[in-house]
Amino acid sequence: MRLTRVEVESFRGYNQPQSFDCLADVVILYGPNGYGKTSFFDAVAWALFGDISRLRGSRDVVGDAHISNYFSNKPEPHVALHLAIGDRTALVTRRRSSFLVVDGGAEHVGGAAEAWVAEQFRPSTAAETWSITEAERRFLSAHLLGQEEVAVFLRSTNPRDRFDSLASLLGVDLVRQFFAHTTQVDKTAQAEVRELEGRAQAISQRLEEIRVEQSRLEAGAPDGTSPTVERLLAELQAIAAQATSVGIAVFLPGPEALIAGDVLSAGQELRASLTAWVEAARGRARTLRRIETELPEAVRRRARRVALEQELIDQRASAETAQASLASASEERELVRTRLAEVRAASGAAKATADEFARFLLSAEEFVQADHCPVCEQPILPDQVRTRLRERADQIPESLRSLEEERRALEDREHGLDEQVAQPQVSVAALRERIAALQDEQQRLDASEAEWQAALASARLPGDPDPEQVSSQHQGEVTRAVQGEQWMNDVDALLARAGYLASEDRRSRLANEQQRLRAEQETVLTSAQRAQTSRTLLQGITAAAKESELEIVKRLMLEQKPLLNALYQRLRPHPVLDQLDVEFGQFGQRGEVYFEAMAHNTRANVSAIFSSAQLNAVAICIFLAINLSAGDARFALLDDPIQNMDDFNVLGLLDLLRSISAGRQVVLSTHDAQLGELMRRKLRPLLLTRRTISHEFTGYDASGPQVKTEIDEFTETPEILPALVA
């Protein structure tokens, strides 16, 4: 099977449709990084298997958005592979929602198409049940060497990690998957064993409970008799008839219910009804007893309430009278205070007038000594003037004395009124306190009366009951309670006998359950033992599988060792150490691998002394050995295998690829344009039937890469030397 053409559209680095002619023995892709070379190899893998293995498990990959081109507005990516299979052609077309294979005139869709792909990669020695997963694993190990595989091998400085990488290249990591699967199966089996053991323990506990209950049921009938269901039903009906006569609602099974369990259930319901009825009678008896005891107190309380109401009326009347007296005295006191203020003002004015007049008399003495007035020079009579002044002076003290007497009288009245006002205030405050106390007492009496009336209502008594009536009803309730208790005792005895009869049925059911549980316990224990045995065998198989992984890898590498050494000597990554050997070890349950370069008696660990370019050459040797050893592999895809190689190693690799291209198609890429041109020259066809195609990635934009394709076919080399001689 060879690639003849690859068509890509809206897939990863390709937006617009791009077609690659691959009808050649060697196909070279070269151009700068990011121009779509790796997307070409991803397209081949996705078209065949619907996935890109190098991105599988990455946390950055969510869903299938990484498959589409981010600049494309088309809904689905599309990749088509044109294949040449012997003398026939096939077309593999994959979109996100469809998968189609056309082989000759036959079409295969979906699962049938996957089966067709799996069949193309199935080795001749493989089983008929070859799955698409196994086919993808073979494709990745023997047909495609990606940059990630080389990088992982270079980074695997730990021998155990390097062993895992080698096992993946050889396809032996299926053993590890089997180990993981068996480990998960073992965990499931362990959980099953624990569940079965828990079930067995629960059955044992239930069997012990049955044994204890059976021992308790062996006690026999309580009264030593062997009652019948009919007799118990008749006794129950007699008790029920008496209970119905006093108003107890009772439901009994009919005569056809002749099962002890039914009689037992009916008796339990009757006892519950009797219990409720007796509790109600006891409650009414307690209420009537309380009424009978508190009846005299209720009479006294009512008399006190009447007296309290009259006292409240009297106290409120006294308070109103005291308030009126207080208001009258306060009003009169305000009038007295007003008049007192006026008298005090008049007295002060009179004193001022008297003082002014006295000063006037003193100043007038010198004027009344002459016969004429010194101002107007009129004749005056000094004696007459003196007499008039003295009369006027005598009138002023009389008026002042009158005002002083009135002032003293008003002050005395004010003091008396203050005393009259203070006394009613005290009386009013005392009356108000008394009224408040009487109102509190009245509220307490009202609350007690309300409780009393509620108790009377619950006992169905009038508001003013007769003591004899209360006593009679109390005795009646006590009698009913005693009667109900007697019926309850009768029902208890009946229930004990019915329980004995029911216990016979119970013993039968317990025996059946015991037999069933013992059979189930035996089955569970057998299953648990079988599951534990399976676990032991599974653990042995798991350990053997883990150990066999190392042996399988060792055997495969031993078979490929001559081919690996031949490839190593062709590449010659080291100038002196010209042979490659593989050594294996084991750390715990994990294998270890060491690649050693040799020359005569000198050995060196390549991981310790080789550079990245030399280790890259070793990784390529391993891949090509696997590809060449797979006899049915007809093409080899190498994504940028020339990483950090020097010119000598590059030339050796190109010579090696030219040699193996005789039996298989080689598709390789490089990011170096000069190396791309060198590949064209070194891998040009040297036979008439050979062909080389080069795809140069010259540019890139939102529509995708710009690719320049050149086809090199065989041309005869001119005989330059004979021409020169001639």
C-alpha positions, 0 to 999 in steps of 0.5 A: 500500500502506497500513497498516490495523492493526499487532499486536505481542506479545512484541517489544522494548518490547511484552510483552502483545498490543497492537493499533494501528488505522492505518486513517487518512491520518495516524497519530500516536504520542506519549508519553514516551521509552522507552514503545515508539514506536520499537519500533512502527517497528522492528516494521513493519521486522522484520515485512517484512524480518526485521531491524532495520537500525538495530541491524545491525552493533552489537557489543552485539547478539548473536543475536536476543535483542534482538528479544524482550521481556525481561519476556515468558515466551513463546518467540517474538515476534509481529508482524502487519501488516494492509495495504490494497493497492488494493482488496484486503487482505493480512496479513503475519505474522512470528515468529522461526521463521516468515514468512507472507503471506496476500494475498486467498486465497493464502498465501505462506510463507518464501522465497515470502513474501519474494518477495511483500514484494520485489515490493511495493517493486519500482519499475516501472522495476526489473528482474524479479530484484528481491531482498528486500535491494534491497526493504529498501534502498528501504524504508529510503531512501524509506519510513522516516526513523528517529531514527538517520538524522537523527542520522547526518546531523546528526553528519556534520560531515565532507563525506565522511561526509555524502556517505556518509549521503546515498548511503545515503538515496538507495540509491546505497551499492549502488555502494559494496557493489559496490566492496567486492565487486569489491575482494574479487574482485580479492584472490581473483584476485590470489591465483589469479594468484600460485598459478598463477605458483607452479605455473608456476615449480614446473613449470619447476623440474621440467622442468630436473630432467628435462633434467639427468637425461636428460643423465645417462642419455645416458652409455650402458652401463657396459661398452659391451655391450647386456645383456638382462634374461634374461642379467642374471636368470641372473647374479643367480640364480647369485650368489644360489645361491652366497649361499644355500649359505652361509645367506644368505636371498635372494628373487628374482623368477620367470622371468616378471618380465622387466622391468629394474626388477624385476631392479634391485630384486631385485639391490638387495635381494640386495646389502643381504643380502650387505652385512649378511652381510659386516658380520656376518662382519667383526664375528665376525672382529674378535671372534676376532682379539681373542680370539686376542690376549687369550688369553694375558692371559686365562690369566694373569688366571685364575692371578692370580684363584686366587692372589688368592683364596688371598691373601685367605684368608691376609690375613683369617686374619691379620686375625682373629689380630691382632684377637684379640690386640688384644682380649686386650691391651685386656682385660688393660689394663682390669684393670690400670687398675682395680687401679691406681686402687684402689692409688692410692686406698689410697696416698692413704688411707695418706698421710692416716693417716700425717699424722694419726698424726704430728699425734697424736704431737706432741699426745700428748708433753705427756700422757706427761710425767705419771704420771697421765692428765689425763682419767681420772686413772689411773696411766700408764707414760710410757716404755711409752706412748712405746715403743708409739707409736713402734712404731705410727709405724714400721708406717705407713711400711712399709705406704705403701712397699708401696702405692707399689711396687705402684703403680709396678709397675702403671703400668709394666704399663699402659704396656707394655700400651698399646704392645701394644694400639697395635701390633695396631691398626696391623696390623689397619688395614693388613690391612684396607686390603690386603683392600680392595685385593685385593677391588677387584682381584678385582672388576676381574678378575671384570668382565674375565672376564665380558667375556671369557666374553661374547666367547667366547659370541658366537664360539661358543667354549667357556669355555677355548678352544684357541688353534688353534681360535680361529685357525682360526675367525678365518681362516674368517670372514676368508675368508667376508668376502672372498668376500662382498665379491667377490659384492657387487662382482659384484652392483654390476657387475650393478646397473650393467648393469641400471640402464642397461636400466632407464634406457631405461624411465626415459628413456621415462617422463621424455619422457612426463612432460616432454611432459605438463608442457610442456602443463600449463605452457602451460595454467597460463601462459595461465590466469595471463595470462587471470586477470591480464587479468581483474584489470586489467579488474576494477580498471578497472570498480572505479575506474569504479564508484567514480567513478560513485557521485558522478555518480549521487548528483549526478544524483539530487540534481539531479533532486530539487533543485526538489522539495527547494527547494520543501520547504525553502521550506515549512519555512523553517528560516532567516528569510533564506536561503530556498533550498537548493543542493547542491554536490559535490566529491571527495577521493581516491576518496570523494565530498563533499557540501555543502548551502548555503543561499542568498539572492540572492548570499549563500551559506552552508554549512548545516553551519557556520552552522545549528543542530541544529534547522535541520539536522534540518529539512534532513534531513527535507526530503531524506527527504520529497523522496526519498519524494515522488519515489518514485511508488510510495511510498504511506506515510511513517514518521517516528520523532520527526522534530521534534527541537530544532525551534522552534515556527515550524519545527514548524508549517511541518513539520506544514503540510507533512505535512498537504499530503503526506498527501493522496497517502500515509499519514503515520505519525509520532511525538513524545516531547512530549505537547503537540506530540502534541496540536498534531499532532492539531489541525493534522493533523485531517481537512479532507475527508469521506474523510480520517481521523486516528488518535492513539495516546497512550502514557500509561504503561509497566510490565512488561506493555508500554505503556498506549495511549489511542487517539482517532480524528478524522474530518471534521466541518463547521465551524459558520458562526460569523460569519453567526450572529454577524451575524444 
